Amino acid sequence: MSKPPDLRGHGEKAQVSALRRYGVAFGRFWWDFLVGDTPELLIGAVVVVVVGALLAHHGVARAVTVAAMPVLVIVLLVTSVRRAQQSRRPPRP
């Protein structure tokens, strides 16, 4: 990992610029880590967690909530794989 630049004596503008660079790099890292190439997987994962939380919050039986989570994840993954397969197929004439 590279050493941060020494900003002593360069003024407030250089410090703000360095902070901005680090902030942008931090944001890009998390965007690439969480979203990557498939933003629908991030959205789907958030939806699965929200559905699970809603089921638990509204007093649905624990067995139903525990059974629903893997089913939702499997549906999410199957949907993602099918979309990826369709995007790789050549267009029909």
N, C-alpha and C positions, 0 to 999 in steps of 0.2 A: 504494500500500500504506500502511496506517495505521501511525503511529508507536506503538511499544509504550509503555504507561503508565509514568510515573516512579514507582517503588515505594520510593524512599528515604524513610525516616522513617515508613513505614506498617506496619512490622513483618513478621514471618515469615509470618503468616496471609495477608496480601495477596500475598506472593510465591508462596506455595503455590497460592493461588487463581488467580493469573495463569498459573503453570506448568500447572495443571490445565486451564485454558481453552485454552491453546496446545496442550497434548497432545491434548485432545478435538478441536480443530479440525484438527490434523495427522492424527489417526486418521480423521476423517470425510472429509478430502480423499482419503486413500489408498483408503478404502473406496469412495467414489464413483468414483475414477479407475480402480480395478482391477475392481470388481464392477459398478458402474453399475446398469443395469436388468436385466442378464442374468447372474446368477451362474453359470449353466451354462457360459457361454463361458470364464470364469476357470478353473473346474474342468476343463473340456475341454482348455484350453491347458496346464494343469499336467499332465494325464494324457498329452498328446501329448509333452511334454518328457520326462516320466519314462519313457515307452515308448522314446523315442529313446535316452535315456541307458542304459536296460537293454539295448537291442539292441547298442549300442556297447560296453558293459561286458562282455557275454558273447561278444564276438568274432564277432558276426554280420558277414557281409561288408559292407563300407562301401557298396557299391551298393544292397544291400537296405535298409540303414538310411536312406540318402539318398532312396530311392524311397518308403519307408514314410511318411516325415514329411509330404510334401505330400498323400498319400492320406488320412492321418489328419486333417489340417487340413481338407481338402475334406469329409470325412464329418462332421466337427464343424460346419462352417458350413452344410451342407445340412440337418443335423438341427435346427440352431437356426432356420433360415429356415422350415422346415416347422412347427415348434412355434409360431413367431410367426404364420404364416398361419392355423393352426388356431385360435389364440386370438382372431383377429379375425373369424372366421366367426360368423354368428349361429347360435344353437342350433337344431337340427332339431326340428320339432314332433312 
